[in-house]
Amino acid sequence: MTYCLGIITQSGLVMAADSRTNAGVDHISTYLKLFDFSQSEERVLLICTAGNLSITQAVIAALQRDLKLPDGINLHNLPTLYEVARYIGGKLRSMEEQDRPWLQKDGIDFQCNLLLGGQIKGEEAGLYLIYSQGNCIQATRETPFLQVGETKYGKPILDRTLNYETPLAAAAKCALLSIDSTMKSNISVAPPINLVMYEANTFQVQHSLRLPVGDPYLVQIRKYWETSLKVAFEGMPEIDWHPQATNPKG
């Protein structure tokens, strides 16, 4: 399992992913799940992958291969981010159709989901969730984040703190806290953590981090967040076990 997160605000995008892949409690590996396909000064394209590793790796390899061909559709010549999302979805669907019979035969989960975030000149920045079937949905002002993988533990902090007007730097901190909350509750999500912050209309990725196990900043934010939660909890009003009685006859 993994956890990938995309956040879009009026100022830009944040994309984040862990790197753990599990095939059982005694078979744990680390693989990159956040990929940068940007074309400097023209378009920023960031892709996060979650699900069957062999299929997602095949999709990434196919996208890279298409970029090397002199003719044909690729990530750098499609005119809109939506068309890029549909193109990636087609690659994902094709790989799943090719491998599904053999994976199903051995009871192996073949489902995959991808996040695409970025901006193409002439458009606003956008964020898409691409499903195994090849279709996609777009993040909106009302729902400014999308998740794939192990989503449930990191969602509450996003629901409580994020909106479309959130400053981009604050959204990046929120992304890390969301991943940390997931790591705290699920051992299948773990560092290294890859984090990218893209400022809209710059068409360059200027802020990216790879945070390994034991990174001082990850340790610092976990301690600060846990301490702050305990302080908030201790300051909550006590339960009133004897509320004012009401007359049922009114």
VMD Tcl script that draws the C-alpha trace (Angstrom):
set ca {
  {0.00 0.00 0.00}
  {1.02 3.59 -0.38}
  {-0.30 7.09 0.15}
  {-0.17 9.86 -2.45}
  {-1.70 13.29 -2.14}
  {-2.30 16.24 -4.41}
  {-3.45 19.69 -3.25}
  {-4.43 22.61 -5.46}
  {-4.84 26.19 -4.24}
  {-5.17 29.58 -5.88}
  {-1.37 29.86 -5.64}
  {-0.33 26.52 -7.09}
  {0.06 22.82 -6.38}
  {1.50 20.46 -3.79}
  {2.19 16.82 -4.64}
  {3.44 14.29 -2.08}
  {4.00 10.53 -1.89}
  {5.61 7.97 0.36}
  {7.92 5.27 -1.04}
  {6.95 2.02 0.69}
  {5.75 -1.03 -1.21}
  {4.61 -4.16 0.63}
  {4.24 -7.72 -0.52}
  {3.82 -9.04 3.04}
  {5.14 -8.15 6.47}
  {8.54 -9.65 5.66}
  {8.89 -8.21 2.15}
  {9.15 -4.42 2.26}
  {10.74 -2.38 -0.51}
  {11.19 1.28 -1.44}
  {10.18 2.61 -4.85}
  {9.78 6.12 -6.22}
  {6.10 7.04 -6.70}
  {6.31 10.74 -7.61}
  {7.54 11.49 -11.13}
  {8.34 14.81 -12.80}
  {7.68 15.01 -16.56}
  {7.89 18.79 -16.77}
  {9.05 20.71 -19.85}
  {10.81 23.85 -18.65}
  {9.03 27.11 -19.42}
  {6.22 25.26 -21.23}
  {4.45 22.85 -18.87}
  {4.73 21.28 -15.44}
  {3.55 17.66 -15.19}
  {3.76 15.72 -11.92}
  {2.47 12.15 -11.59}
  {1.94 10.09 -8.41}
  {1.30 6.34 -8.66}
  {-0.48 3.93 -6.33}
  {-1.52 0.32 -6.74}
  {0.01 -2.67 -8.50}
  {3.69 -1.80 -8.85}
  {4.37 -3.74 -12.04}
  {1.52 -1.99 -13.86}
  {2.35 1.51 -12.62}
  {6.00 1.01 -13.57}
  {4.90 -0.16 -17.02}
  {2.77 2.98 -17.42}
  {5.66 5.26 -16.44}
  {7.97 3.40 -18.83}
  {5.44 3.78 -21.66}
  {5.15 7.53 -21.02}
  {8.94 7.88 -21.06}
  {9.20 5.80 -24.24}
  {6.64 7.94 -26.08}
  {8.64 11.07 -25.29}
  {11.61 9.61 -27.19}
  {9.67 8.85 -30.36}
  {9.83 11.48 -33.13}
  {6.15 11.22 -33.99}
  {2.98 10.44 -32.10}
  {1.17 11.65 -29.02}
  {3.13 12.24 -25.84}
  {3.06 14.23 -22.62}
  {4.72 17.24 -24.21}
  {2.53 17.79 -27.26}
  {-1.00 17.41 -25.92}
  {-2.61 20.87 -25.70}
  {-4.54 20.60 -22.41}
  {-4.04 19.01 -19.01}
  {-7.33 17.15 -19.38}
  {-6.11 15.54 -22.60}
  {-2.89 14.59 -20.82}
  {-4.96 12.93 -18.09}
  {-6.99 10.98 -20.66}
  {-3.81 9.94 -22.48}
  {-2.30 8.62 -19.23}
  {-5.60 6.90 -18.45}
  {-5.44 5.14 -21.80}
  {-1.95 3.85 -21.01}
  {-3.12 2.62 -17.61}
  {-6.16 0.87 -19.06}
  {-4.05 -0.77 -21.78}
  {-1.53 -2.17 -19.30}
  {-4.25 -3.49 -17.04}
  {-6.07 -5.17 -19.92}
  {-2.82 -6.83 -20.98}
  {-1.93 -8.24 -17.54}
  {-5.34 -8.65 -15.88}
  {-6.04 -12.30 -16.87}
  {-2.75 -13.54 -15.44}
  {-2.95 -11.43 -12.28}
  {-6.54 -12.50 -11.63}
  {-5.55 -16.13 -12.13}
  {-3.15 -15.89 -9.18}
  {-5.42 -13.68 -7.08}
  {-3.20 -10.60 -7.38}
  {-4.78 -7.16 -7.11}
  {-4.24 -5.30 -10.38}
  {-6.02 -2.04 -9.49}
  {-4.08 1.21 -9.85}
  {-4.81 4.92 -9.48}
  {-2.70 7.90 -10.48}
  {-2.64 11.58 -9.62}
  {-1.73 14.16 -12.26}
  {-0.97 17.71 -11.23}
  {0.47 20.52 -13.27}
  {-0.05 23.40 -15.65}
  {0.23 23.94 -19.40}
  {0.77 27.42 -20.80}
  {-2.54 29.05 -21.64}
  {-4.37 27.17 -18.85}
  {-4.72 27.41 -15.10}
  {-3.04 24.80 -12.92}
  {-5.05 21.60 -12.47}
  {-5.17 18.36 -10.50}
  {-6.69 15.05 -11.69}
  {-7.31 11.62 -10.22}
  {-6.98 8.93 -12.92}
  {-8.79 5.65 -12.30}
  {-7.90 2.12 -13.42}
  {-10.64 2.31 -16.05}
  {-8.85 5.24 -17.70}
  {-11.38 7.92 -16.76}
  {-10.60 10.80 -14.41}
  {-12.00 13.46 -12.10}
  {-10.67 16.95 -11.41}
  {-10.09 18.69 -8.08}
  {-12.17 21.83 -7.63}
  {-12.24 24.96 -5.46}
  {-14.75 23.17 -3.22}
  {-12.65 19.99 -3.07}
  {-9.04 21.17 -3.38}
  {-7.28 17.86 -2.70}
  {-7.23 14.33 -4.12}
  {-5.77 11.17 -2.57}
  {-4.83 7.67 -3.72}
  {-3.73 4.63 -1.77}
  {-4.19 4.49 2.01}
  {-6.31 7.62 2.25}
  {-8.42 7.42 5.40}
  {-5.91 8.30 8.12}
  {-4.63 11.43 6.42}
  {-7.99 12.83 5.35}
  {-9.31 14.41 8.59}
  {-6.55 17.02 8.81}
  {-7.13 17.96 5.17}
  {-10.87 18.33 5.75}
  {-10.32 20.54 8.79}
  {-7.51 22.80 7.61}
  {-7.49 23.12 3.82}
  {-9.38 25.32 1.41}
  {-8.65 26.84 -1.98}
  {-7.34 30.05 -0.37}
  {-4.81 28.26 1.87}
  {-1.29 29.69 1.31}
  {0.85 27.31 -0.70}
  {3.53 26.90 1.99}
  {0.83 26.04 4.53}
  {-0.64 23.48 2.10}
  {2.79 21.83 1.87}
  {2.99 21.54 5.67}
  {-0.53 20.15 5.71}
  {0.48 17.52 3.15}
  {3.37 16.36 5.33}
  {1.15 16.22 8.42}
  {-1.40 14.19 6.46}
  {1.28 11.70 5.46}
  {2.71 11.60 8.99}
  {-0.75 10.88 10.42}
  {-1.05 8.01 7.96}
  {2.37 6.63 8.88}
  {1.44 6.78 12.56}
  {-1.57 4.51 11.98}
  {-0.43 2.28 9.12}
  {2.99 0.65 8.76}
  {2.44 0.14 5.02}
  {3.13 3.87 4.50}
  {6.66 5.05 5.27}
  {9.56 7.30 4.19}
  {11.31 8.37 2.10}
  {8.68 11.06 1.48}
  {8.80 12.99 -1.80}
  {7.27 16.47 -1.74}
  {6.92 19.02 -4.55}
  {5.51 22.54 -4.30}
  {4.75 24.30 -7.58}
  {3.95 28.02 -7.78}
  {1.32 28.67 -10.46}
  {2.40 30.38 -13.69}
  {6.14 29.88 -13.08}
  {6.31 26.76 -15.28}
  {9.26 25.50 -13.25}
  {9.49 23.16 -10.27}
  {11.61 25.17 -7.85}
  {10.72 23.46 -4.57}
  {11.16 19.70 -4.06}
  {12.27 17.54 -1.14}
  {13.04 13.91 -0.45}
  {12.77 13.23 3.28}
  {14.34 9.93 4.43}
  {13.62 7.85 7.51}
  {14.57 9.84 10.61}
  {14.70 13.17 8.79}
  {14.95 15.91 11.47}
  {12.07 17.92 10.02}
  {9.74 14.90 9.94}
  {10.65 14.16 13.56}
  {10.12 17.80 14.51}
  {6.68 18.18 12.99}
  {5.49 14.87 14.47}
  {6.54 15.91 17.97}
  {5.06 19.40 17.57}
  {1.77 18.07 16.20}
  {1.39 15.41 18.89}
  {2.16 17.95 21.63}
  {-0.31 20.45 20.16}
  {-3.04 17.81 19.95}
  {-2.50 16.82 23.59}
  {-2.66 20.46 24.71}
  {-5.87 20.99 22.72}
  {-7.36 17.79 24.14}
  {-6.51 18.71 27.71}
  {-8.12 22.13 27.20}
  {-11.45 20.75 26.00}
  {-14.50 21.49 28.19}
  {-15.49 18.67 30.53}
  {-18.53 16.58 29.70}
  {-21.69 17.72 31.45}
  {-23.07 14.49 32.87}
  {-26.05 16.29 34.44}
  {-27.60 18.44 31.73}
  {-30.59 20.54 32.69}
  {-33.64 18.35 32.75}
  {-36.41 19.15 30.31}
  {-40.06 18.56 30.87}
  {-41.18 15.87 28.40}
  {-44.70 17.29 28.60}
  {-43.34 20.62 27.44}
}
mol new
graphics top color blue
foreach p $ca { graphics top sphere $p radius 0.5 }
foreach p [lrange $ca 0 end-1] q [lrange $ca 1 end] { graphics top cylinder $p $q radius 0.2 }
display resetview
